Amino acid sequence: MHQLIKNYLCKTKSYSLHQQVHQVFTLVKQIIPNGKHLIEVSKNFNFKSLNAVRYHIGFHEKVIAEFQNGGVIPSSNQQGRPSVITESQLKLIQDYIENSYASRELLTFSMIQRFITEKMTISAPFESIRRILNERGIMQMIPAQPVEPGRFNISGKEIFDYFEKLKSEISGTPSNLVYNVDESGFQEWVDTKHLFACVPSSCKEKKITFPVPRNGKRATMLVGVSLSGDVVKPCLVFSRVTFDTEIFPLGYQNKAMFASQPSGYVNKEIFLEWHRQCFIPHVRVVRDEMNLACSAKLIMDGCRAHVTPEVSSLCSQNGIDPFLLPPHSSHLLQPLDNGIFSVQKTAYKNFQQGRSIPSTLTYQSRHVIRLIASLRRATDPIIIVHSFRSTGIVSQINRGPANITCVAAVAPYRAVEAMKIILRDIGKLARR
């Protein structure tokens, strides 16, 4: 019997493994009765269990049935283990993935599993299906970041119109007079990240904890930067009415404007006062030092505290032109949100007080030191200029008759994420 099977296999070398198993099974079944034919087939193919024989037989029959129903049968020279999913089923899954992506619907692999369970009869492990989809180039797994619905739905036309208006408004303005202003919130419990701690080799714990005050109040920092890399004196807003002056002798008295608000957020009164005390004096000094008479450009979002009549009037009186970003676009088009604040958050989380900081300082005082130190780290001129560039605003050399200055220019192609949205919407129009 063994020699008979061996000779038969020599004639079927071009067959795939499952085809060979099925053919040998059919041959042996006619000669050996009482179910022992499975054992004989298993011996000749060196299978360790009879389940392997049943798998190849069942799969071959399934492929034949699929072919008869209009599917595609694998070629006879297919090598290796056969696929657990047919071409027509793969096409259904591919269409499902592409339609979900085109409609910007979040699609997780568990949702694909549910789709397969409801639409198909597949007994293979889902991990095998995931591997097949990856190998066939049908699917890949990438990080998905949640955003607000408004930010998700911003259109390419809004971004395109913004760049056209920006080009006419700020092109040729001295880089020293192009500003971006925004706020960033800090709360130690929320902003503290997981760390790796150094422990003795005798430690048997797999994870340790460290104390972080959960009831620490929120603080907000109001920041202004210019395209030339300058930083306006920031404003720190705390929820406490009283402020600990113990850090003033340490050199922090004039490092920021300090304000109080019950929620710890910037309101219209604080924003207006910061303009009077910090922003407008800074613009005046720049104009005097550079001997500039042109208006300054202030890029900011449409927060209610930013667009009050009082702020507009104060800006108009001092030669400052506010320029508002499109709604829900700050994550794409605002320089502070595209580099500076993320660097500051990282520096704030990783800040080490060191031995020079008195341990007797209050929580609020230590908070102030961390905020100012992290802002100093994040507002290196290179970081500031790069943040403007990543939103499509660049500084270029202007060689005048008397001196060389840097002026603002608009380069939308630098704003990569914003351009992706424009190209996405152009693609949608082309498909209509």
C-alpha positions in Angstrom: 0.0 0.0 0.0 2.8 2.4 0.9 4.6 1.8 -2.5 1.3 2.3 -4.3 0.8 5.7 -2.6 4.4 6.7 -3.2 4.1 6.0 -7.0 0.8 7.9 -7.0 2.3 10.9 -5.4 5.1 11.0 -8.0 2.5 11.5 -10.7 0.8 14.4 -8.7 3.9 16.6 -7.9 2.2 19.6 -9.5 -0.8 19.3 -7.1 -1.0 21.4 -4.0 -0.8 19.6 -0.6 -4.5 19.7 0.1 -5.2 18.3 -3.4 -2.7 15.5 -2.9 -4.2 14.6 0.5 -7.7 14.5 -1.0 -6.6 12.3 -4.0 -4.7 9.8 -1.7 -7.7 9.8 0.7 -10.0 8.9 -2.2 -7.7 6.1 -3.5 -7.0 4.5 -0.1 -10.7 4.6 0.9 -11.5 2.3 -1.9 -9.0 -0.3 -0.7 -9.0 0.0 3.2 -12.4 -0.2 4.9 -13.5 0.5 8.5 -12.1 4.0 8.8 -8.5 2.9 8.9 -7.8 4.8 5.6 -7.3 8.0 7.6 -4.5 6.5 9.6 -2.8 5.3 6.4 -3.0 8.7 4.8 -1.6 10.3 8.0 1.4 8.0 7.9 2.3 8.7 4.3 2.1 12.5 4.8 3.9 12.3 8.2 0.9 14.1 9.9 1.0 13.8 13.7 -2.8 13.8 14.0 -5.8 12.8 12.0 -7.1 16.4 12.3 -4.6 17.4 9.7 -6.0 14.9 7.2 -9.5 16.1 7.9 -8.5 19.7 7.5 -6.9 19.3 4.0 -9.8 17.1 2.8 -12.4 19.5 4.1 -10.6 22.5 2.6 -10.4 20.9 -0.8 -14.1 20.2 -0.8 -14.8 23.8 0.3 -12.8 25.2 -2.6 -14.6 23.1 -5.1 -18.0 24.2 -3.7 -16.8 27.9 -3.8 -15.7 27.4 -7.5 -19.1 25.9 -8.4 -20.8 29.0 -6.8 -18.9 31.5 -8.9 -15.7 31.9 -6.8 -12.1 31.5 -7.9 -10.4 28.1 -7.5 -6.7 28.2 -6.6 -4.3 27.1 -9.4 -3.1 23.5 -9.3 0.5 24.5 -8.6 -0.3 26.3 -5.4 2.4 25.6 -2.8 2.2 25.4 1.0 -0.7 25.5 3.3 -3.9 26.8 1.6 -5.7 30.0 2.6 -8.5 29.8 5.1 -10.5 32.5 3.3 -11.6 32.7 -0.3 -11.0 35.4 -2.8 -14.6 36.5 -2.9 -14.6 36.8 0.9 -11.5 38.8 0.9 -13.1 41.2 -1.7 -16.1 41.7 0.7 -13.8 42.5 3.6 -11.6 44.9 1.4 -14.7 46.8 0.3 -15.9 47.1 3.9 -12.6 48.5 5.0 -12.2 50.9 2.1 -15.8 52.2 2.4 -15.4 52.8 6.1 -12.1 54.7 5.5 -13.7 56.8 2.7 -16.5 57.9 5.0 -14.0 58.6 7.8 -15.6 56.1 10.2 -13.4 54.6 12.9 -13.0 50.9 12.1 -11.3 48.6 14.6 -10.4 45.0 14.1 -13.1 43.9 16.5 -15.6 45.5 14.1 -14.1 43.5 11.2 -14.5 40.4 13.3 -18.1 41.2 13.8 -18.6 41.8 10.1 -17.0 38.4 9.3 -19.1 36.6 11.9 -22.3 38.1 10.5 -21.6 37.9 6.8 -19.5 34.8 6.4 -19.0 31.3 7.7 -15.3 31.0 8.5 -14.0 28.7 11.2 -10.4 30.1 11.2 -8.9 32.0 14.2 -9.2 35.8 13.8 -5.5 36.1 14.3 -5.0 34.1 11.1 -7.4 36.3 9.3 -5.6 39.4 10.5 -2.3 38.0 9.2 -3.8 37.2 5.8 -5.3 40.7 5.5 -1.9 42.2 6.3 0.0 40.0 4.0 -2.4 40.6 1.1 -2.1 44.3 1.5 -5.8 44.7 2.3 -5.4 46.2 5.8 -2.9 47.8 8.1 -3.1 49.0 11.7 -2.2 52.6 12.4 -2.7 54.8 15.6 -6.1 56.6 15.8 -6.2 59.8 17.8 -9.5 61.1 19.1 -10.4 64.7 18.1 -13.4 67.0 18.7 -16.2 66.5 16.1 -15.7 70.1 14.9 -12.0 69.6 14.3 -12.7 66.3 12.5 -15.2 68.0 10.1 -13.1 71.0 9.0 -13.2 71.3 5.2 -10.4 71.8 2.7 -12.1 74.9 1.3 -11.9 76.6 4.7 -8.2 75.9 4.9 -7.6 77.0 1.3 -9.5 80.3 1.9 -7.5 80.9 5.1 -4.2 80.6 3.3 -5.3 82.9 0.5 -6.4 85.5 3.1 -3.3 85.0 5.2 -1.1 85.6 2.1 -2.7 89.0 1.4 -2.6 90.0 5.1 0.9 89.1 6.4 3.1 88.7 3.4 5.9 91.2 3.6 5.3 92.0 7.3 8.5 92.1 9.4 8.9 88.8 11.2 9.2 90.6 14.5 5.6 91.9 14.2 3.9 88.6 13.3 2.5 87.1 16.6 0.6 84.1 17.7 -1.3 84.1 21.1 -3.0 81.2 22.8 -3.5 79.4 26.2 -2.4 76.1 27.5 -3.8 74.4 30.7 -1.8 72.4 33.2 -2.9 70.1 36.0 -0.4 67.8 37.7 -2.7 64.8 38.1 -3.7 64.9 34.5 -0.3 65.8 33.0 1.8 63.3 35.0 2.9 60.3 32.8 4.0 56.8 33.7 7.7 56.7 34.6 10.4 54.0 34.9 11.8 54.0 38.5 15.2 52.7 39.6 14.8 50.2 42.5 17.2 47.9 44.3 17.9 44.5 42.7 16.3 42.8 45.7 12.9 44.5 45.0 10.2 41.9 44.2 7.5 44.3 43.1 6.7 44.5 39.4 5.2 48.0 39.7 5.4 50.8 42.2 3.4 53.9 42.7 4.4 57.5 43.6 2.3 60.3 45.1 0.8 63.0 42.9 -1.8 65.4 44.5 -5.0 64.7 42.7 -6.7 67.8 44.1 -4.1 70.1 42.6 -5.9 73.0 41.0 -5.7 73.8 37.3 -3.4 76.6 36.0 -3.5 78.2 32.6 -0.6 79.9 30.9 -1.3 82.6 28.3 1.6 82.8 25.8 2.6 85.0 22.9 5.4 84.3 20.4 6.6 86.0 17.2 7.9 84.7 13.9 11.3 86.1 14.8 11.6 83.8 17.8 10.7 86.4 20.5 8.5 85.6 23.5 6.0 88.0 25.1 5.9 87.9 28.9 3.4 85.2 29.7 0.4 85.3 32.1 -0.2 82.6 34.7 -3.8 82.1 35.9 -4.5 80.3 39.1 -7.8 79.5 40.9 -6.5 80.8 44.2 -7.3 84.4 45.1 -4.1 84.8 47.1 -0.7 84.3 45.6 2.4 83.1 47.4 5.0 85.8 47.1 7.7 83.6 48.6 9.2 82.9 45.1 9.7 86.6 44.3 13.1 86.8 46.1 14.1 83.8 44.0 13.9 85.9 40.8 10.3 85.1 39.6 8.7 88.5 40.4 8.9 89.9 36.8 8.9 86.6 34.9 5.2 86.6 34.3 1.9 88.4 34.9 -0.1 86.6 37.6 -3.9 86.5 37.7 -6.7 84.7 39.6 -9.9 83.2 38.3 -12.0 80.6 40.1 -11.9 78.0 37.4 -8.2 78.6 36.5 -9.1 79.6 32.9 -8.4 82.8 31.0 -11.4 85.1 30.7 -12.0 88.3 28.7 -10.9 90.6 31.6 -7.6 88.7 32.1 -6.9 88.6 28.3 -7.6 92.3 28.0 -5.3 93.1 31.0 -2.5 91.0 29.6 -2.7 93.0 26.3 -2.3 96.2 28.3 0.5 95.1 30.6 2.5 92.7 28.4 1.6 92.4 24.7 1.2 96.0 23.6 4.3 97.2 25.6 6.3 94.4 23.9 5.1 95.5 20.4 6.1 99.1 21.2 9.6 98.1 22.2 10.1 96.0 19.0 8.9 98.9 16.9 11.2 101.4 18.6 14.2 99.1 18.4 13.7 98.1 14.8 12.4 101.5 13.7 9.2 100.0 12.3 6.0 101.9 11.6 3.9 99.1 10.0 1.1 97.3 11.8 1.6 94.1 13.7 -0.3 90.9 12.9 -1.9 88.9 15.7 -2.9 85.3 14.8 -5.3 83.7 17.3 -8.3 81.4 17.5 -11.9 82.6 17.9 -12.2 82.0 21.7 -14.8 84.3 23.2 -12.2 86.0 25.4 -10.2 86.9 22.3 -12.9 88.6 20.2 -14.4 91.2 22.6 -15.0 94.8 21.5 -12.5 96.0 24.1 -9.7 93.9 22.7 -10.5 94.9 19.1 -10.5 98.6 20.1 -7.2 98.3 22.0 -5.6 96.5 19.1 -6.8 99.1 16.6 -5.5 102.0 18.8 -2.0 100.4 18.8 -1.7 99.4 15.2 -2.3 95.6 15.7 -4.4 93.7 13.2 -6.1 90.5 14.7 -6.3 87.6 12.3 -8.6 84.8 13.3 -8.0 81.1 12.5 -10.9 79.1 10.9 -13.1 77.4 13.6 -11.8 74.1 14.9 -8.5 74.4 13.0 -6.0 75.3 15.8 -4.5 71.8 15.8 -3.6 72.3 12.1 -2.9 76.0 11.7 -1.9 77.5 15.1 1.9 77.6 15.6 1.7 77.3 19.4 -0.3 74.1 19.1 2.1 72.6 16.6 5.3 72.3 18.5 5.7 74.8 21.4 3.0 73.6 23.7 3.8 69.9 23.2 7.5 70.6 24.0 6.4 72.5 27.1 4.1 69.7 28.3 7.0 67.2 28.0 9.4 69.6 29.8 6.7 70.2 32.5 6.3 66.4 33.1 10.0 65.7 33.2 10.9 68.7 35.3 13.2 67.9 38.3 13.3 70.5 41.0 16.9 69.8 42.0 18.6 70.8 45.2 18.5 74.5 44.6 14.7 74.7 45.1 13.8 75.0 48.8 11.7 72.1 49.9 9.7 74.4 52.1 8.0 76.1 49.1 4.2 75.7 48.7 2.6 73.6 46.0 1.7 76.8 44.1 5.2 78.1 44.2 6.7 74.8 42.9 4.0 74.9 40.2 5.0 78.4 39.1 8.7 77.3 38.9 7.8 74.3 36.7 5.6 76.3 34.4 8.2 79.1 33.8 11.1 76.6 33.4 9.1 74.4 30.9 8.1 77.5 28.9 11.7 78.6 28.7 12.7 75.2 27.4 9.9 75.2 24.8 10.5 78.7 23.4 13.9 78.3 22.0 14.0 80.5 18.8 14.5 77.4 16.6 11.4 75.7 18.1 9.3 78.8 17.7 10.3 79.4 14.0 9.8 75.7 13.3 6.3 75.8 14.8 5.3 78.7 12.5 6.8 76.9 9.5 4.8 73.8 10.2 1.6 75.8 9.9 2.6 77.4 6.6 4.1 80.7 7.8 7.8 81.2 7.1 10.4 83.9 7.6 12.5 84.9 4.6 15.4 87.4 4.1 14.5 90.8 2.6 17.5 92.8 1.4 16.6 96.4 1.6 18.7 99.4 0.5 19.8 100.2 4.1 19.7 96.9 5.9 18.7 93.2 5.8 15.5 92.2 7.5 13.3 89.2 7.7 9.7 89.3 6.6 6.8 86.9 6.7 5.7 84.7 3.8 3.1 82.1 3.3 4.1 78.5 2.3 0.9 76.3 2.5 2.9 73.2 1.4 4.7 73.4 4.8 1.5 72.7 6.6 1.5 69.0 5.8 -1.6 67.9 7.8 -3.6 70.8 6.5 -2.7 70.1 2.9 -3.8 66.5 3.4 -7.3 67.7 4.2 -7.3 69.9 1.1 -6.1 67.0 -1.1 -8.7 64.7 0.5 -11.5 67.0 -0.4 -10.2 67.5 -3.9 -10.2 63.7 -4.3 -13.8 63.6 -3.2 -14.8 66.2 -5.8 -12.9 64.2 -8.5 -14.8 61.0 -7.7 -18.2 62.7 -8.1 
